[in-house]
Amino acid sequence: MTDTQTKKHATATRAKKHAPLILIVAGLATVLWASAFPAIKVALKEFSPYHVALLRYGVASVALAVVALAKRLPLPAVKDLPAFLLLGFVGFTVYNIALNYGQVTVPAATSSFIVASAPIWMAIIAALFLGEKLKPFGWFGIILSFIGVGIIALGSVGGIKLNVRALAILGASMASALYSLGQKPLLKRYSPLQIVTYAIWCGTLLLMPFGGGVTEGIRNASLSTMLSIIYMGVFPGAIGYILWSMVLSRMPASKAGVFLYMIPVIALVISWLWIGEIPSLISALGGVLIVAGVITVNTAG
């Protein structure tokens, strides 16, 4: 056996040995991200959508600063700062303001279903601008997801009525897709942890202009609301991304993506247990179509 073959065999053996642990890490990251949706609903009772975003990622920025110091992460190159500012603006500033604005009235689980459509936007952008081709099943999956989004955006108990806040969450889903695609050039020079850290710092910096009155809001907020914000910043915000970077470094992205399909279902369960919220039947139907479309695109499209 050559040295190269020996190294490959050792790598494969280590990967197999740690496989159960990585599955646990991926599952934990999924649960943490799913829990962010009901946590946002709790925070929105006493804070504006803008303040929730700023406080959440202010906490996440501090937590990631501790990690950066512990791991001695180098600062990004000056030439890459515009790219990180744009990435932070799209992936954290725009995403969180749009998501929080939508969740003022849209149930947490329903929001998670709409956000789950992000891979659909990634597929469309890749097909239109990056030269990637979609199979017929891919377009079928896209249509299926769009029908699901339409059902949620137009469906209501009293009849057909356009839900602007649901469309805002759809905008958050588009921002998430652009953030994911925007990382690709930077991944050649930075680790996933570095990209997340620098992007969150930049996104938080760009949320600062929305901070007027936030100090007074903190003084008047209840303990439960503040704890939900701290929880969002530390666990789904910082630890969730750190765990996911570990998963992507040891598992193919196609396999890791399967865990993301579970987020809406887990968010539904957590929302029910935490805040007693259950989406309407029509929203659940739309959500199922969205997830079915995403799975179709990613597996057969």
Stockholm file with secondary structure:
# STOCKHOLM 1.0

chainA/1-301         MTDTQTKKHATATRAKKHAPLILIVAGLATVLWASAFPAIKVALKEFSPYHVALLRYGVASVALAVVALAKRLPLPAVKDLPAFLLLGFVGFTVYNIALNYGQVTVPAATSSFIVASAPIWMAIIAALFLGEKLKPFGWFGIILSFIGVGIIALGSVGGIKLNVRALAILGASMASALYSLGQKPLLKRYSPLQIVTYAIWCGTLLLMPFGGGVTEGIRNASLSTMLSIIYMGVFPGAIGYILWSMVLSRMPASKAGVFLYMIPVIALVISWLWIGEIPSLISALGGVLIVAGVITVNTAG
#=GR chainA/1-301 SS CCHHHHHHHHHHHHHHHHHHHHHHHHHHHHHHHHHHHHHHHHHTTTSCHHHHHHHHHHHHHHHHHHHHHHHTCCCCCGGGHHHHHHHHIIIIIIHHHHHHHHTTTSCHHHHHHHHTTHHHHHHHHHHHHSCCCCCHHHHHHHHHHHHHHHHHHHCCTTSCCCCHHHHHHHHHHHHHHHHHHHTTTGGGTSCHHHHHHHHHHHHHHHHGGGCTTHHHHHHHSCHHHHHHHHHHIIIIIIIHHHHHHHHHHHSCHHHHHHHHTTHHHHHHHHHHHHHCCCCCHHHHHHHHHHHHHHHHHHHHC
#=GC SS_cons         CCHHHHHHHHHHHHHHHHHHHHHHHHHHHHHHHHHHHHHHHHHTTTSCHHHHHHHHHHHHHHHHHHHHHHHTCCCCCGGGHHHHHHHHIIIIIIHHHHHHHHTTTSCHHHHHHHHTTHHHHHHHHHHHHSCCCCCHHHHHHHHHHHHHHHHHHHCCTTSCCCCHHHHHHHHHHHHHHHHHHHTTTGGGTSCHHHHHHHHHHHHHHHHGGGCTTHHHHHHHSCHHHHHHHHHHIIIIIIIHHHHHHHHHHHSCHHHHHHHHTTHHHHHHHHHHHHHCCCCCHHHHHHHHHHHHHHHHHHHHC
//
